[in-house]
């Protein structure tokens, strides 16, 4: 709908909308993968690791481990 008039400004806006939407969806997918990977050791593999009620119930068990390269781990 943004680029319906086919002017230079409308096409530029359509491309920006497409790029920003794609980046937003990619970041949401990445965040979902991070949540799954953090919950997997506590809850286990499969669908249960992505059910919000189970994630909230086990939230205290999900550790916030720091990598060995972080400055506070030395």
C-alpha positions in Angstrom: 0.0 0.0 0.0 2.9 2.4 0.7 4.2 2.2 -2.9 0.8 2.3 -4.6 1.4 5.7 -6.4 4.7 4.6 -7.9 6.5 7.9 -7.2 10.1 7.9 -6.2 9.2 8.8 -2.6 6.5 6.1 -2.5 8.9 3.4 -3.8 11.6 4.5 -1.4 9.2 4.3 1.5 8.0 0.9 0.4 11.6 -0.5 0.3 12.3 1.0 3.8 9.2 -0.5 5.1 10.1 -3.9 3.7 13.7 -3.7 5.1 12.6 -2.6 8.5 9.9 -5.3 8.7 12.4 -8.0 7.6 14.9 -6.9 10.2 12.2 -6.8 12.9 11.0 -10.3 12.1 14.6 -11.6 12.0 15.2 -10.1 15.5 12.0 -11.7 16.8 13.0 -15.1 15.5 16.5 -14.7 17.0 14.9 -13.8 20.4 12.7 -16.8 20.2 15.7 -19.1 19.5 17.5 -17.6 22.5 14.5 -18.2 24.8 14.3 -21.8 23.6 18.0 -22.4 24.1 17.9 -20.9 27.6 14.9 -23.0 28.6 16.0 -26.3 27.0 18.4 -27.4 29.8 15.7 -26.8 32.4 12.5 -27.8 30.7 13.8 -30.2 28.1 13.5 -30.3 24.3 10.3 -30.0 22.3 7.1 -28.0 22.6 7.3 -27.7 26.4 10.3 -25.4 26.1 8.2 -22.8 24.3 5.0 -22.9 26.4 4.8 -19.6 28.3 3.1 -21.1 31.3 5.9 -23.6 31.7 8.6 -21.0 31.1 7.1 -18.7 33.8 6.7 -21.6 36.3 10.4 -22.6 35.8 11.8 -19.1 35.5 13.8 -19.2 38.7 15.6 -22.4 37.5 16.8 -20.9 34.2 20.3 -19.7 34.9 21.9 -16.5 33.6 25.2 -18.1 33.0 28.0 -15.8 31.9 30.6 -16.8 29.4 34.2 -17.3 30.4 35.2 -14.2 28.4 33.1 -11.8 30.5 35.2 -9.5 32.7 33.2 -10.4 35.9 34.1 -14.1 35.7 37.8 -13.6 36.5 
